[in-house]
Amino acid sequence: MLFEIMEGAACAINEYQIVVSGGVNSNRKNSDILQIYNIRENQWRLFEICLSTPRRQVTMVSSQKDRVMILGGLESDGSESRIVEEIDFIKRNIVTLPLLKYGRAAPSAFQVNDTIYVFGGTGALSVINKDLTTTSDPSLEIVIGEKFVLRENKWREVVSRSKCSSAALGTMQMLMEPGT
């Protein structure tokens, strides 16, 4: 790596590149830089543009060919971020996408077809767990995650009628959704 990242960074693979973003640098400050390792050339380089805010505990997912999403994280003030940014390697830019519904640090994220799913993470879990403990009506839907449909460019809630709050429930709920 060009710059030492001590902890809290995330990475994603895009084609022949490993992209590393966020984290805590050697000065113990949140990082806003993007470092890219080219597997073919065995070489590190900095991406020309930085994240909109320095963050640690971000999550990354390859969203489309030549694109990587950076989701949430912890801001310098310790708050959970709702920011979603997408690196476009063809246009060589970073685009800010619609915000997550809940601030999330270190969530789990994955893609199925043209949809990005996000579950868990600090911040969101406290809201979800509060909903789980205060809801007595078993017919009420509980938000367990969010999904971003690429062609719609908007976030939607993923809900469950079960009071089980595990990540496995989120994954199973997503797999059983119509149209996925």
NUTI-349944 format. One record per residue (C-alpha): residue in three letters; x, y, z. Coordinates in steps of 0.5 Angstrom, whole numbers, plus 2048, in hexadecimal, padded with zeros to 3 digits. Layout:
REM NUTI-349944
{fipa ala, {X, Y, Z}},
...
***
This chain:
REM NUTI-349944
{fipa met, {800, 800, 800}},
{fipa leu, {802, 807, 7FF}},
{fipa phe, {7FF, 80A, 805}},
{fipa glu, {7FF, 806, 80C}},
{fipa ile, {7F8, 804, 80E}},
{fipa met, {7F8, 802, 815}},
{fipa glu, {7F1, 7FF, 816}},
{fipa gly, {7EA, 800, 813}},
{fipa ala, {7EB, 800, 80C}},
{fipa ala, {7E7, 7FC, 807}},
{fipa cys, {7E8, 7F9, 800}},
{fipa ala, {7E5, 7F6, 7FA}},
{fipa ile, {7E7, 7F3, 7F3}},
{fipa asn, {7E6, 7F6, 7ED}},
{fipa glu, {7E8, 7F2, 7E7}},
{fipa tyr, {7F0, 7F2, 7E8}},
{fipa gln, {7F0, 7F7, 7ED}},
{fipa ile, {7EF, 7F7, 7F5}},
{fipa val, {7EC, 7FE, 7F7}},
{fipa val, {7EE, 800, 7FF}},
{fipa ser, {7EA, 805, 802}},
{fipa gly, {7E9, 809, 809}},
{fipa gly, {7EC, 806, 80F}},
{fipa val, {7F1, 80A, 814}},
{fipa asn, {7F7, 80C, 812}},
{fipa ser, {7FE, 80C, 816}},
{fipa asn, {7FC, 813, 819}},
{fipa arg, {7F6, 810, 81C}},
{fipa lys, {7F1, 814, 817}},
{fipa asn, {7EC, 811, 813}},
{fipa ser, {7EE, 810, 80C}},
{fipa asp, {7EB, 813, 805}},
{fipa ile, {7F0, 810, 800}},
{fipa leu, {7EE, 80B, 7FB}},
{fipa gln, {7F4, 806, 7FA}},
{fipa ile, {7F4, 801, 7F4}},
{fipa tyr, {7F8, 7FB, 7F3}},
{fipa asn, {7F9, 7F9, 7EC}},
{fipa ile, {7FA, 7F1, 7EC}},
{fipa arg, {7FD, 7F1, 7E5}},
{fipa glu, {802, 7F6, 7E6}},
{fipa asn, {803, 7F4, 7EE}},
{fipa gln, {803, 7FC, 7EF}},
{fipa trp, {7FF, 801, 7F4}},
{fipa arg, {7FD, 807, 7F2}},
{fipa leu, {7F8, 80D, 7F5}},
{fipa phe, {7F1, 80E, 7F2}},
{fipa glu, {7F1, 815, 7EF}},
{fipa ile, {7EB, 817, 7F4}},
{fipa cys, {7EA, 816, 7FB}},
{fipa leu, {7E3, 814, 7FF}},
{fipa ser, {7DF, 81A, 800}},
{fipa thr, {7E0, 819, 808}},
{fipa pro, {7E6, 815, 80C}},
{fipa arg, {7E3, 80F, 80E}},
{fipa arg, {7E5, 808, 811}},
{fipa gln, {7E1, 802, 812}},
{fipa val, {7DE, 803, 80B}},
{fipa thr, {7DB, 7FD, 807}},
{fipa met, {7DD, 7FC, 7FF}},
{fipa val, {7D9, 7F8, 7FA}},
{fipa ser, {7DB, 7F7, 7F3}},
{fipa ser, {7D4, 7FA, 7F0}},
{fipa gln, {7D5, 7FA, 7E8}},
{fipa lys, {7DB, 7F8, 7E4}},
{fipa asp, {7E0, 7FE, 7E5}},
{fipa arg, {7DC, 800, 7EB}},
{fipa val, {7DD, 800, 7F2}},
{fipa met, {7D8, 802, 7F8}},
{fipa ile, {7DB, 805, 7FE}},
{fipa leu, {7D5, 805, 804}},
{fipa gly, {7D4, 808, 80B}},
{fipa gly, {7DA, 808, 810}},
{fipa leu, {7DC, 80C, 816}},
{fipa glu, {7DD, 813, 815}},
{fipa ser, {7E2, 817, 819}},
{fipa asp, {7DD, 819, 81E}},
{fipa gly, {7DC, 812, 81F}},
{fipa ser, {7D5, 812, 81C}},
{fipa glu, {7D2, 80C, 817}},
{fipa ser, {7D2, 80F, 810}},
{fipa arg, {7CD, 80E, 80B}},
{fipa ile, {7D1, 810, 805}},
{fipa val, {7D1, 80C, 7FF}},
{fipa glu, {7D7, 80D, 7FA}},
{fipa glu, {7D8, 80A, 7F3}},
{fipa ile, {7DF, 80A, 7F0}},
{fipa asp, {7DE, 809, 7E8}},
{fipa phe, {7E5, 807, 7E6}},
{fipa ile, {7E3, 808, 7DE}},
{fipa lys, {7E1, 810, 7E0}},
{fipa arg, {7E6, 810, 7E5}},
{fipa asn, {7E2, 814, 7EA}},
{fipa ile, {7DE, 812, 7F0}},
{fipa val, {7D6, 813, 7F0}},
{fipa thr, {7D2, 814, 7F7}},
{fipa leu, {7CC, 810, 7F7}},
{fipa pro, {7C6, 811, 7FB}},
{fipa leu, {7C7, 810, 802}},
{fipa leu, {7C6, 80A, 806}},
{fipa lys, {7C0, 80A, 80B}},
{fipa tyr, {7C4, 809, 811}},
{fipa gly, {7CB, 80A, 813}},
{fipa arg, {7CF, 804, 813}},
{fipa ala, {7D6, 802, 814}},
{fipa ala, {7D9, 7FC, 812}},
{fipa pro, {7D3, 7F9, 80F}},
{fipa ser, {7D2, 7F3, 80B}},
{fipa ala, {7D1, 7F4, 803}},
{fipa phe, {7D0, 7F0, 7FD}},
{fipa gln, {7CD, 7F0, 7F6}},
{fipa val, {7C8, 7EC, 7F3}},
{fipa asn, {7C6, 7ED, 7EC}},
{fipa asp, {7C5, 7F5, 7EB}},
{fipa thr, {7C4, 7F6, 7F3}},
{fipa ile, {7C9, 7F7, 7F9}},
{fipa tyr, {7C7, 7F5, 7FF}},
{fipa val, {7C9, 7F8, 806}},
{fipa phe, {7C8, 7F5, 80D}},
{fipa gly, {7CB, 7F6, 814}},
{fipa gly, {7D0, 7FB, 816}},
{fipa thr, {7D0, 7FF, 81C}},
{fipa gly, {7CB, 804, 81C}},
{fipa ala, {7C6, 801, 818}},
{fipa leu, {7C6, 7FB, 81D}},
{fipa ser, {7C4, 7FF, 823}},
{fipa val, {7BE, 802, 81F}},
{fipa ile, {7BC, 7FB, 81D}},
{fipa asn, {7BD, 7F8, 824}},
{fipa lys, {7B9, 7FE, 827}},
{fipa asp, {7B4, 7FC, 822}},
{fipa leu, {7B4, 7F5, 824}},
{fipa thr, {7B4, 7F6, 82B}},
{fipa thr, {7AE, 7FB, 82B}},
{fipa thr, {7A9, 7F7, 826}},
{fipa ser, {7A4, 7F3, 829}},
{fipa asp, {7A0, 7F2, 823}},
{fipa pro, {7A3, 7EC, 81F}},
{fipa ser, {7A0, 7EE, 819}},
{fipa leu, {7A4, 7F4, 818}},
{fipa glu, {7A9, 7F4, 813}},
{fipa ile, {7B0, 7F6, 816}},
{fipa val, {7B6, 7F9, 812}},
{fipa ile, {7BC, 7F4, 812}},
{fipa gly, {7C0, 7F8, 80C}},
{fipa glu, {7C0, 7FC, 806}},
{fipa lys, {7C0, 7FA, 7FE}},
{fipa phe, {7C2, 7FF, 7F8}},
{fipa val, {7C0, 7FD, 7F2}},
{fipa leu, {7C5, 800, 7ED}},
{fipa arg, {7C0, 802, 7E7}},
{fipa glu, {7BB, 805, 7EC}},
{fipa asn, {7C1, 809, 7F0}},
{fipa lys, {7BD, 809, 7F6}},
{fipa trp, {7BD, 805, 7FD}},
{fipa arg, {7B8, 801, 7FF}},
{fipa glu, {7B7, 7FD, 806}},
{fipa val, {7B7, 7F6, 807}},
{fipa val, {7B2, 7F4, 80C}},
{fipa ser, {7B1, 7ED, 810}},
{fipa arg, {7AB, 7EB, 814}},
{fipa ser, {7AF, 7E7, 819}},
{fipa lys, {7B3, 7E9, 81F}},
{fipa cys, {7B9, 7E6, 81E}},
{fipa ser, {7BE, 7EB, 81C}},
{fipa ser, {7C4, 7E7, 819}},
{fipa ala, {7C8, 7E9, 813}},
{fipa ala, {7C6, 7E2, 811}},
{fipa leu, {7BE, 7E4, 811}},
{fipa gly, {7C0, 7EA, 80D}},
{fipa thr, {7C3, 7E6, 807}},
{fipa met, {7BE, 7E1, 807}},
{fipa gln, {7B8, 7E6, 807}},
{fipa met, {7BC, 7E9, 801}},
{fipa leu, {7BC, 7E2, 7FD}},
{fipa met, {7B5, 7E1, 7FE}},
{fipa glu, {7B3, 7E8, 7FC}},
{fipa pro, {7AF, 7E8, 7F5}},
{fipa gly, {7B3, 7EB, 7EF}},
{fipa thr, {7BA, 7EA, 7F2}},
***
